[in-house]
Amino acid sequence: MDNSSIIKVSVIVPVYNAGVHLKKCLGSLSSQTLKEMEIILVLDCPTDGSDKVAEEFAQRDSRFRILRNSENLHIGNSRNEGLKVAKGEYVAFCDHDDYAAPNMYEILYRKAHSEELDLVCSPATIIRKSGKTYMENYPFLPSELLPFAILKGTVGISSENDELKDFPSSGAIWCKLFKRSVIEEFNLHFVDTKKLTAEDLLFLMEYAYRSRRAEQVCKSLYHHVLEIGNTGSTLSYINPGKIINYLKYLYDFLSTNSLLSDPDICSRFNNTVKIQSLITLHRDYTYNQSPLHLWRIVKEFKSERIVREAFQTSPSCIFVHPTMARRFLFKILRFIICY
């Protein structure tokens, strides 16, 4: 790309061991109809040859830029490295095994630029391991109300009738376009995923809080691949300490900005605490098969004030996909923590 060109969109792609999926991802970015863009590949010390694939695309397409981490930084700080050098008017993020429609960034940029938006969202097509796909359609909201609705969605769900309950990508960053000036003005960045989880939700929450106007397009432009070892969908073991740190970060942000005084947000936060506690215990037992280890995790969660208060505030818990087993486990967990 000519260095004198105005870059409209910077797409940041952290690359670790993407395997066979990287070529499809980078191929979809190379096919973008928007020419005034840069594709920043942040190589996070891959060991499977992903760096060679990235170099091949960079040699063929001048819109690609390569950054090399000197050590494995994980996805959060890798995105931060990309943000440090991004030059685009808007910024987007892509997972290394997903792929985009050829006109995705042109469509999103045109809408964002022409309507002077801080944030543009699009539905995503979710692709499962079985090959089945489904598209998410967002409920319509006015541009002035959408940022706060997105913020609430990142905090959690409020009830079985919550409009955003069945839209996992409502809290995702990969189907959205962000204004770089907003990111820089408020010094927004991703948390260190070595220390806590849900870095995308937390970034989107803080960004939505700072946004004035957002819009959505109706067409699905992003394809998110599930259950094949991608960056955001693996249900493997997660350190319980990282979950607790995530909940503390979430609480501190909401408390500092006086958002917990909103009954709806407070309810969403308490429900997230309960859901994350239960999921963490379920994963831990599945991974370790040790009742003693599980009890240690329960004690760790019980020692946190925000966890105790969440369970004491409400006797129920809203599940996205409720089962009898989950409801039974929740009752046991609530009894242990509250008494």
N, C-alpha and C positions, 0 to 999 in steps of 0.2 A: 504494500500500500504506500502511496505517496505520503511522506511525512507531513506535507502541507495540507492534506485533506482533513476536513472536520470529521471526527469520529462520532457517529451518532449513538452507537451501542457497543459496549464492551461486554462480551460473554466470558465469564470466568468458569473454568472447568478444572477442578482438582483431579489429578490422575494418580491412582495408586496401581493396584493389580487388577486392571479392568478385563483382562483376558480377551476373548474373541469379540466382545461387545464393543470395544473401543473404536474399531474401524467404522461400524455403523453409526456410532455417535458422532465421530469427527466427520464422516462423510455427509451427514445431515447438516452439519454446521458449514462445511465447505460449499454446500449447495444453496446456501442462503441467498435470496434475491437482493437483500440489502448489501450494497457494496461498501458503504461507509461504516464499516464495523471492524472490530478487532476481536479475535478469539484467543484468550489468554489461557494457555495450558500450564497449570502449576504441577510440575512433576514432583510427587511426594515420595521420592526414593523407591520407585517401583522395582520389582525383582523379576517380573515375568516378561520383559521385553516391551512393555507398554511405552517406554521412552523412545524406542526405535520407531514405533508406529507414529507417535507424535511428531518425531523429526521428519518422517516421510511426508506428512501432511504439510508441515511448515515449509518444506522445500518446494511444494507444488502451489501453495496458496499463501501470498504475502500477508493476508489478514491474520494468519496465525502468529502468535508470539509464545515463546517458551520460557518459563521460569523454572529453575531447579532449586528445590529445597536442599540445604546442606545436611539436614536430618529430617526424619519422619515427623511431620508436624500435625498430622491428622487433618480431617476435612475442615474444621473450623478455622484454624490458623492458616491453612493453605488458601482458603478463600480470602482471608485478610491480606495475605501476600499479593494476591491478585488485585485487591482493592487499592493497594498502595501504588500500583503502576497504571491503573485503569485511566483512560483518557476520554471515554465516551460521555456524551451528555446523559445517557442512561446506562444502567448496569443490569445485567441478567446473570443467572447462575444455571449451570447445567450439570447434572450428574454424569459421570463418565460412561455409564452404560444405558443411558436413556437416549432418545433422539427427538428432533424437532421437525415440524413441517417446513418445507423449503421457504415459505414466505412468513414464517412466524415472527421474526424480529422486525421485518418491514411493516407488518400489520400493527404490531404493538407500538412501534415507534411512531408511526403516522398518527395513531390515536392519541398517544401521550403528548406528542409535540403540538398537534393542531388544537388540542383542548387544554393545553398547559396543565397536565396532570402530574401528580407526584408518584402515582402508582397505577399500573394497568395489570389486570388479571385476566387469565383465560382458563377455560375448562381444560382438563387433562384427560387423555385416554389412558386408562390403566390396563396394563397387559400382564396377565397372570402366567405362571409357569405352564399351566394347562393349555395356554394359547387363547383362552377366552379373554375378551376385552369388554370394557364398558366405559362410557363417557359420562363425566360428571357435568351436570348443568347447575350453575349457581342460581339461587333465588335472586331476583332482581332487587337492587337497592339503589337509591339516588346517590350521586357522586359525593355529596357532602356527608352522607351517613355511612358510606361503605368503609372508610378507614376505621371508625370505631367498631363497626360490626366485625371487621377482620380482627381487630385487637381482642374483642371478646371471644372470638373463635379460637385464638391462640391460647387464651387462658384455660379454656375447657368448655364442656357442654353443660347446659343448665337443666335440661329436662328431656324426656323421651320425645317431646315435640319440637326440640330445638331445630331450626331450619338447617343449620350447618352440621348437624350431627352425622349425616351420612355422606359428607364430602371431605374425605381425608386430605385432598389437595388444597383445601381452603387455608390450611396452615403451612403449606409448602412454599418454598421460594422459587422453585424451578419453573413455574408457569406464570411468572410475574416479571414486570419491568420496573426498576427502581430509579429514581432520579439521583444522580451522583451528588449533586449539590446539597441535597438533604442529608445524605450519608456523611458528607464532609462537614457540613455546618454543625451537626450534633455529634460528631465523632463516633458514629455507630460502627460496630464491628462484631464479629462472631466470637463467642466465648471459646475457651480452650477445651476441646472435646476430650482431652486427656483427663480433665478434672470434672466435667459435668456433661450431661447429654442434652438433647433437644435444642441444639444450637440454631437450627433453622427457625423453630417456633419463637425463640427468644429474640432473634434478630428481627423477624417480621413483627413481633409485638411492639418492639421499641420503634421500629420504622413507622408502623401504622399510627402510633401515638403522635408522631411528629408530622404526619401527612395531613394536608388540607383537603385535597380532592383525589378521588380514585374512581376508576371506571372499569368495566369488564366487557370483554368481547364475547360473542356467543359461540364462535367457532373453536373447536378443539384443535390446538396447535402443538401440544407437547405430548409425547408418549413416554409414560413412566413405567419401567419394567420392574415387576415385583418378583420376589422369591427366586432369584438366580444369583444371589450374592451381591446385590447392588448396595450402594452406599447408604440407602435409607430404609431398606425393608427387611434386613436380616433380623430374625427373632432369636438371636443367640444370647448368651449370658451377658448381662450388663452389671457392672460393679454397683451394688446398692448405694455406696457412698456417692457415686455420680448422680444417682436419682435424687438423693437427699440434697445435694448441692444445687441441682436444677430447681427443686421446689423452694429452696431458700432464696435463690436468685429471683425466681418468679415473685415470691412474697415481697422481697426487698423493693423490687421495681414498683409493684402495685401499691405498696405502703408509702414509699417515698413520693409518689405522684398522686396520693390521696384517692386512689381508684377503688380501694376496698370499701369505701363508704357507699359505693353503688351496690345495692343488694344483689343484683344480677351477677356482677363480677365476683362478689364475695362467694356467692353460691357456686359459680363455675370453678373458682379456685379451690374451695373445699372439696368439690367433687373430684377434681384432678388429683389432689393429695390422696384421696381414698383409692381412686383407681390405680394410680402409680404405685401405691403401697402394696396393693393386692397383686398387681402384675409382677412386681419385683419379687415378691415372695413365691409366686407360682414359678417364675423362671428360675429362681435360685434353687428351689426344691427339685425341679426337673433336671437341672444341671448337676447338682451335688448329691441328691438323694440322701441327704443327711438331716434328720430331725433336729440334731443338736446345732448344726450350722444354721438351720432355719430359725431356731429359737434365738440365736445371737442376732440375726437380722431383725427379728421382731423387736428385740430389746433396743437395738440401734434406732429403729424408727420411733419406738415409744418414747425415747429420750428427747425427741424433738418436740418443742412446744407447738409448732404449727401443725404437726401430725395429730397430736392429742386433741387440739382444739377442733380440727376438722372432723374427727370422729365423734367428738362430744356434741358438736353443733347440730348435726343431722344424723338420724338413725338409719338413713337409707343411702343408696348409692346408685347413680344412673350409669348403666353400661351401654356402650354402643352396640355390642352383640351379647346380650344377656344369656346365660345358661343357668341351669339349676345348680351346677357345681360352683360357678362363680358366686352366685348369691349365697350359697351355704358357706363358702370360704370367707366371704365378706362378713357374715354374721359372727363367725369364729374370731376373725381378726379384730372386729370392733369390740367384742367382749374382752379380748386380751388387752387391747390398748386402753380401753375406758375404765377397766376395773382392776 
